[in-house]
Amino acid sequence: MAVKLPIYMDYHATTPVDPRVVEAMLPYFTQHFGNAASRNHPFGWEAEEAVDKARKQVADLIGANAKEIVFTSGATESDNLAIKGAAEMYREKGNHIITCVTEHKAVIDTCKRLEKDGYRVTYLPVQKDGRISLDGLRAAISDKTILISIMTANNEIGVIQPIAEIGAIAKEKGILFHTDAVQAVGKIPFNVNDLKVDMASISAHKMYGPKGVGALYVRRRNPRVLLAPQIDGGGHERGMRSGTLNVTGIVGFGKAAELCRLEMVADTARLSALRDRLNARLHKGLDEIYINGSTEHRLPHNLNISFAYVEGESLLMGINDVAVSSGSACTSASLEPSYVLKALGAGDDLAHSSIRFGLGRWSTEEEVDYVADKLTNVVTRLREMSPLYELAKEGVDLSTMQWQTEGQH
Amino acid sequence: MAYSNKVIDHYENPRNVGSLPKEDPNVGTGLVGAPECGDVMKLQVKVNPSTGVIDDAKFKTFGCGSAIASSSLATEWLKGKTVDEALAIKNTDIVTELSLPPVKIHCSVLAEDAIKAAIADYKKKQDTTAGKSADTHAQPTA
């Protein structure tokens, strides 16, 4: 069977909306269009009822109580609200925040902003496998530490952090624990009580829901987390996030969450098999390719590989009918290679040579085989024109060579 | 990022990929860039000693499509040029020919650097060879 091109293998960036989700959303555009805050007529009641149902659906996915779900515009807003909101609220307790170097920019840049406002932030390094050291975390904690923010799973390398262990440490020390769980929720089991998480950021469009809607889980008991609102207005969402609720989006988010909860076991089994097939086929066709990050603690649908001696953007050009991402500098506006891969200490050259594959609900075996074979051909061709490959085959150790760097380099 | 048709053509059908014998006194080799910057170009020229004209040029490039295209184009231009004419090739000529966007200008700079490095290497070899033949009877220095 011929595969349909182009192939989408960038499910970490975003996911298509599941048709069942679309179906659930449709009546809320035209028929039940009410404002959930309108308390005095049926249009408002219908909308509120729909939001309540979705709130329960999202809460059920993460083992929370519906009242602990604060709807937002997406995970970037959730991260901002969690970190800035807690920092502001608990300023008298302390001014120290602990996070990690491989966090999403929504967390890193929020922390950088707080540093300008007088907070102190520790950016924990990661080990070679992409996980933080728990000893390092313990050592970083001081009596001024008010918040730990460590992502559940990384968006580039899919590495899953030891969240339960971090949760236990935070609890023991009486420090709030926030996790950006965007890539993990809906894909792997995630329970806020088992993991002892106090706040968690979630996004609908990473789990087959619509864009523009997300949530922040905010613990209500043990401890009761209080956040200073970052958007002022009508006092929606228990006063934590003002703004008319995106009812249609929230309904879709709820439906998406329900589907993920019901289908997670089957999806995970299918996707990890596909991912392993992709990995095996690439390894069969090519030497000197390296998986970035832990293979053990990893999202089932993620593969991030460096293809030594070839540059990521030229690789992407060769597979232009396949949508994937690269850690290459050339694909980013900054001309800097992926900071996540750099943090693993693999060397900048391997960061430039990396590709992130993100599989999802509609990925097929045929697609995986097509991508693996095409990539094998392109890598082989590019290595034939790579001076680095030639030098390496001559036995030159590239790491000890003196390179001429001029101009902008 | 949208590539110009010329960049795509050079990427898909690169001209003059390969290597010339590094030890040949008539071959000049330039290796510029660095893996951690995401671009490394090796560019070689073979000069006809009697005419001073570049007979052959080869490249190998680790880099993005624009870097590959810049070096591929450079080898095309080098062939048939004298060494001095080759040194007159400017990165801006490459930018214009390939319609490189601003973020890719460094690729053309690197190609110009590679040309200059290859020719400098060739000239150095010529000087050494000339020096050697003149010094045949000289005492080796310690």
Contacts between the chains, C-beta under 8 A, distances in Angstrom:
chain1	res1	chain2	res2	distance
A	309	B	62	6.5
A	310	B	62	6.8
A	311	B	38	5.7
A	311	B	39	7.3
A	311	B	62	5.5
A	311	B	63	5.1
A	311	B	64	5.8
A	311	B	67	7.6
A	312	B	38	8.0
A	313	B	1	7.9
A	313	B	64	3.9
A	313	B	65	6.5
A	314	B	11	7.1
A	314	B	63	6.6
A	314	B	64	5.3
A	314	B	65	5.3
A	314	B	67	7.6
A	314	B	68	6.0
A	317	B	3	7.2
A	317	B	8	7.8
A	317	B	11	5.8
A	317	B	64	7.6
A	317	B	65	4.4
A	318	B	11	7.9
A	328	B	38	6.2
A	328	B	64	7.2
A	329	B	37	7.7
A	329	B	38	4.8
A	330	B	1	8.0
A	330	B	38	6.1
A	330	B	63	7.9
A	330	B	64	4.1
A	330	B	103	8.0
A	331	B	1	7.5
A	333	B	103	7.5
A	335	B	103	6.9
A	337	B	36	8.0
A	337	B	38	6.7
A	347	B	35	7.8
A	347	B	36	7.0
A	348	B	35	7.0
A	348	B	36	3.4
A	348	B	37	7.7
A	348	B	38	7.8
A	349	B	35	3.4
A	349	B	36	5.6
A	349	B	38	8.0
A	352	B	35	7.2
A	352	B	36	7.6
A	352	B	38	4.2
A	384	B	17	6.9
A	385	B	14	6.1
A	385	B	17	4.6
A	385	B	59	7.8
A	385	B	60	5.2
A	385	B	61	6.3
A	385	B	68	7.0
A	386	B	60	6.1
A	386	B	61	7.4
A	386	B	62	4.7
A	387	B	31	6.6
A	387	B	40	5.4
A	387	B	41	7.1
A	387	B	42	3.8
A	387	B	60	4.1
A	387	B	61	6.8
A	387	B	62	5.9
A	388	B	35	6.1
A	388	B	40	5.9
A	388	B	62	4.8
A	389	B	62	7.9
A	390	B	19	6.7
A	390	B	42	7.6
A	390	B	60	6.0
A	398	B	35	6.3
A	403	B	33	6.9
A	403	B	34	3.5
A	403	B	35	7.1
A	403	B	36	7.9
A	403	B	40	7.4
A	404	B	31	7.2
A	404	B	32	5.1
A	404	B	33	7.3
A	404	B	34	7.4
A	404	B	113	7.5
A	404	B	117	7.2
A	405	B	33	7.2
A	405	B	34	4.8
A	405	B	37	6.3
A	406	B	32	6.9
A	406	B	109	7.7
A	406	B	110	7.9
A	406	B	113	5.6
A	407	B	106	6.1
A	407	B	109	4.7
A	407	B	110	7.2
A	407	B	113	7.1
A	408	B	106	4.7
A	408	B	109	7.1
A	409	B	33	6.7
A	409	B	34	6.2
A	409	B	37	4.1
A	409	B	39	7.4
A	409	B	106	7.1
A	409	B	110	7.8
